[in-house]
Amino acid sequence: MSLINKVLLTGSTGFVGSELFEQLSSRANHSISVASRYELPALEGRHPVFALGDFGPHTSWRDALIGVDCVIHTAGRAHVLQQEANALELFREANTRATLNLATQAAAAGVKRFVFISSIGVNGASTVDKPFCESSVPAPHADYAVSKLEAEVGLLQLADSTGMEVVIVRPPLVYAAHAPGNFRRLLRLVGTGLPLPFGRVENRRSMVALENLVDLIIVCIDHPAAANQVFLASDGEDLSTSQMIKFLAQGMGRRAILLPVPVTLLRVLAKLAGKQGIYTQLCGSLQIDSSKASQLLGWTPPVSPEKAMVSAGKKFIDGHVGL
């Protein structure tokens, strides 16, 4: 493919997008511009910013796409309020139709490559017999994942019809000291220093450190072999929940106290409390075979999960006094 000079990034204020922006800005390989829903005065002067309002199915991307060689699309909708009954429609509006609107305009504008950050949820919520890989049959377990899969399908069809190269990256849980959602809740839980009932949990979970995911995305910007490929991202080493807790506690400068509560009891208690989803995340397994990225792109995660977990624990406790 032709040389990638100018990159347009969406979602630059998000968890993944903000780190990606900083890493791209620190390198001289590419010229970076940013598409945002609102003005970003802190970035003005450093890089061009296009404030476009809400990204939707009818948003005009004309000005933002002028001269762009590669679009990295990290923006999207991850959550819907419980009281909103039309959750799937809301996810489709933001994650499917808005994405395909941007990609269609990008192809028409001559963009060479479109990198889309999807989700391992496209494959499912858990594994039993073997890890997920790129050839696994999709089995999205939630409305969010359905919308991501539909965007993937549309993007690959667009690649076939227009010649614009598409790269799809499906990460599992992405973690760092400032991670949102379930990982933040785990950090807070470990930060209390209280005994935790996970001493007998021997699950295996694939995750990806923020540094590792960003590094893979950057490789996908211009690696010739990444064109029109799907990649599952992970650290390459799976951890149990008890191992995660031990590494986080180590980073926090304390010893993890793990009580040997039977997993069957945890399952029953979770069901009685209506927290089966949390049980699955803490006690179930979700394994990913991410070797395709290594074999096809020569990519290896720059940070080990142990080092990344210890670092996350240290940074979290250093920045949060009085937990």
C-alpha positions in Angstrom: 0.0 0.0 0.0 1.0 3.6 -0.3 2.8 5.5 2.4 0.6 6.6 5.3 1.4 10.2 6.2 -1.8 11.8 7.6 -3.9 10.0 10.3 -7.4 11.1 11.5 -8.2 9.8 15.0 -11.6 9.7 16.6 -12.2 9.2 20.3 -9.1 11.0 21.3 -10.5 11.9 24.7 -11.5 8.3 25.5 -9.6 5.7 27.5 -7.9 4.1 24.5 -8.0 7.0 22.2 -6.3 9.4 24.6 -3.3 7.1 25.1 -3.2 6.4 21.3 -3.2 10.2 20.7 -0.3 10.7 23.1 1.8 7.9 21.6 1.2 9.0 18.0 2.0 12.6 18.9 5.3 11.6 20.4 6.4 9.9 17.2 7.4 11.6 14.0 6.0 8.9 11.7 2.6 10.5 11.0 0.8 13.8 10.9 -2.2 13.6 13.3 -5.6 15.3 13.2 -8.5 14.7 15.6 -12.2 14.5 15.1 -14.2 15.3 18.2 -17.8 15.9 19.3 -16.8 19.2 20.8 -14.0 21.8 20.9 -10.7 20.7 22.4 -8.8 23.9 23.3 -5.9 21.9 24.9 -5.1 20.2 21.6 -5.5 23.3 19.4 -2.1 24.4 18.2 -0.7 20.9 18.7 -2.8 19.2 16.0 -5.8 20.1 13.9 -9.1 19.5 15.7 -12.5 19.1 13.9 -15.4 19.6 16.2 -18.3 17.8 14.5 -20.9 17.5 17.2 -22.4 14.0 17.8 -21.1 11.3 15.4 -24.1 9.9 13.7 -25.4 8.3 10.5 -25.6 11.8 8.8 -22.5 13.5 10.1 -20.5 15.3 7.4 -16.8 14.3 7.6 -15.8 16.2 4.4 -13.4 18.7 5.9 -11.9 16.3 8.5 -11.1 13.8 5.7 -9.2 16.1 3.4 -5.8 14.6 2.7 -6.2 11.8 5.2 -4.5 8.5 4.5 -5.7 6.5 7.5 -8.7 6.8 9.9 -8.4 5.2 13.3 -11.9 4.9 14.7 -12.0 4.4 18.5 -15.1 6.5 19.2 -18.4 4.7 19.9 -21.0 4.0 22.5 -20.2 1.5 25.2 -23.0 1.9 27.7 -26.8 2.5 27.7 -28.8 3.4 30.7 -30.8 0.6 32.2 -34.1 2.4 31.7 -33.6 2.9 28.0 -35.6 0.0 26.4 -34.2 0.6 22.9 -30.6 -0.3 23.8 -29.8 -2.2 20.6 -31.1 0.6 18.4 -29.0 3.2 20.4 -25.9 1.0 20.0 -26.6 0.5 16.3 -27.0 4.3 15.8 -23.6 5.0 17.4 -21.5 2.0 16.6 -22.9 0.6 13.4 -24.5 3.3 11.3 -22.2 6.1 12.4 -19.2 4.0 11.8 -20.3 3.0 8.3 -21.2 6.6 7.5 -17.7 7.7 8.4 -16.1 4.8 6.5 -18.2 5.4 3.4 -17.1 9.0 3.3 -13.5 8.0 4.0 -13.5 5.7 1.0 -15.0 8.4 -1.2 -12.4 10.8 0.0 -9.5 8.5 -1.0 -8.5 7.3 2.5 -6.2 4.3 2.1 -6.9 2.5 5.3 -9.6 2.4 8.0 -8.6 0.9 11.4 -11.7 0.0 13.5 -11.5 -0.9 17.2 -14.2 -3.5 17.8 -14.6 -5.9 20.8 -13.9 -9.5 21.8 -17.6 -9.5 22.7 -18.2 -10.2 19.0 -16.9 -13.7 19.7 -18.7 -14.2 23.0 -18.6 -13.7 26.8 -16.6 -16.8 27.8 -14.7 -19.8 26.6 -14.8 -23.4 27.7 -12.9 -25.8 25.5 -10.6 -23.6 23.4 -9.6 -20.0 23.0 -11.3 -17.6 20.6 -9.3 -16.9 17.4 -10.0 -14.9 14.3 -11.7 -17.9 12.6 -14.1 -18.5 15.5 -17.8 -18.2 14.6 -19.0 -14.8 16.0 -21.5 -15.2 18.9 -22.1 -11.7 20.3 -23.5 -11.9 23.8 -24.9 -8.4 24.2 -26.4 -5.5 22.2 -23.1 -3.6 22.3 -21.3 -6.6 20.7 -24.0 -7.0 18.1 -23.6 -3.4 17.0 -19.8 -3.9 16.7 -20.2 -7.1 14.6 -22.6 -5.4 12.3 -20.1 -2.6 11.8 -17.4 -5.1 11.1 -19.5 -6.8 8.4 -20.3 -3.5 6.8 -16.7 -2.4 6.8 -15.4 -5.6 5.1 -18.1 -5.3 2.5 -17.1 -1.7 1.9 -13.5 -2.8 1.5 -14.5 -5.2 -1.1 -16.5 -2.7 -3.1 -14.2 0.4 -2.8 -10.7 -0.9 -2.3 -10.1 1.0 0.9 -8.2 -1.3 3.3 -9.9 -2.2 6.5 -8.2 -3.4 9.7 -10.4 -4.7 12.6 -9.0 -5.1 16.1 -11.0 -6.9 18.8 -9.6 -6.3 22.3 -10.8 -8.0 25.5 -10.8 -6.1 28.8 -8.3 -3.2 28.4 -6.6 -2.3 31.7 -4.5 0.4 33.2 -4.4 2.4 36.5 -7.1 4.8 35.1 -9.2 2.1 33.4 -13.0 2.6 33.7 -15.6 0.0 34.4 -15.0 -3.4 35.9 -11.2 -3.1 36.2 -11.6 0.1 38.2 -14.0 -1.7 40.5 -11.4 -4.4 40.9 -8.7 -1.9 41.7 -10.9 -0.3 44.3 -11.7 -3.7 45.8 -8.0 -4.7 46.1 -7.3 -1.2 47.4 -9.4 -1.8 50.4 -7.1 -4.4 51.7 -10.0 -6.6 52.7 -9.9 -10.4 52.4 -11.4 -11.5 49.1 -13.1 -14.8 48.4 -11.2 -15.8 45.2 -8.6 -18.2 46.6 -10.0 -21.2 44.7 -10.7 -19.4 41.5 -8.5 -21.0 38.8 -10.0 -19.4 35.7 -8.0 -18.2 32.8 -8.6 -14.7 31.3 -7.0 -13.0 28.4 -6.7 -9.2 28.7 -4.6 -6.5 27.1 -2.7 -3.8 28.8 -3.4 -0.3 27.4 0.2 0.0 26.3 0.0 -3.2 24.4 -3.2 -2.4 22.6 -2.0 1.0 21.5 1.2 -0.5 20.2 -0.7 -3.0 18.1 -3.0 -0.3 16.7 0.0 1.8 15.7 1.5 -1.2 13.9 -1.8 -1.7 12.1 -1.7 1.9 10.6 0.7 1.0 7.8 1.8 -2.6 8.0 1.1 -4.1 4.5 0.0 -7.5 5.9 -2.7 -5.9 8.1 -4.8 -4.9 5.2 -8.4 -6.4 5.4 -7.5 -8.5 8.4 -9.2 -9.1 11.8 -6.9 -9.3 14.8 -7.7 -10.5 18.3 -5.6 -8.5 20.8 -4.2 -9.8 24.1 -1.1 -9.7 26.3 -0.3 -13.2 25.1 -0.4 -14.6 28.7 -3.6 -15.5 30.5 -4.1 -14.8 34.2 -6.5 -16.1 36.8 -8.5 -13.6 39.0 -6.4 -14.6 42.0 -3.2 -13.8 40.0 -4.6 -10.4 39.0 -5.4 -9.6 42.6 -1.9 -10.6 43.8 -0.1 -8.5 41.1 -2.3 -5.5 41.8 -1.8 -5.8 45.5 1.9 -6.1 45.0 1.9 -2.9 43.1 -0.1 -1.3 46.0 2.6 -2.5 48.4 0.5 -5.0 50.3 -0.2 -8.7 50.5 -3.4 -10.0 48.9 -5.6 -12.0 51.4 -7.5 -14.6 49.3 -10.0 -16.8 51.1 -10.5 -20.4 49.8 -14.3 -20.0 49.1 -15.6 -22.8 46.8 -16.4 -21.5 43.3 -19.8 -23.3 43.4 -20.8 -21.3 46.5 -19.7 -18.1 44.7 -21.9 -19.1 41.7 -24.9 -19.7 43.9 -24.5 -16.4 45.8 -24.1 -14.5 42.5 -27.3 -16.1 41.2 -29.3 -15.2 44.3 -28.0 -11.6 44.1 -28.8 -11.4 40.4 -25.0 -10.8 39.7 -24.4 -13.7 37.2 -22.5 -11.3 34.9 -20.1 -10.3 37.6 -19.6 -14.0 38.5 -18.7 -14.7 34.9 -16.2 -11.9 34.7 -14.5 -12.8 38.0 -14.7 -16.6 38.0 -15.3 -17.6 34.3 -12.7 -18.0 31.6 -12.2 -16.0 28.5 -9.1 -17.0 26.5 -7.9 -15.5 23.3 -5.4 -16.9 20.8 -3.7 -13.7 19.6 -0.9 -15.4 17.7 -2.1 -14.1 14.3 -0.8 -10.6 15.0 2.5 -12.1 15.9 2.7 -14.4 12.9 1.4 -11.9 10.3 2.7 -8.6 11.7 5.7 -9.7 13.7 4.1 -8.0 16.7 4.9 -8.9 20.3 3.3 -7.1 23.3 5.9 -4.7 24.7 4.8 -5.1 28.3 4.2 -8.4 30.2 0.8 -8.7 32.1 2.6 -9.1 35.4 4.6 -5.9 34.9 1.5 -4.1 33.6 -0.7 -5.2 36.5 1.9 -4.3 39.2 2.3 -0.9 37.5 -1.4 -0.4 37.4 -1.7 -1.2 41.1 1.1 1.2 42.0 -0.1 4.1 39.9 -3.7 3.6 41.2 -2.7 3.6 44.9 -0.3 6.5 44.4 -3.0 8.6 42.9 -5.8 7.7 45.2 -5.3 8.4 48.9 -7.8 7.3 51.5 -9.5 4.5 49.6 
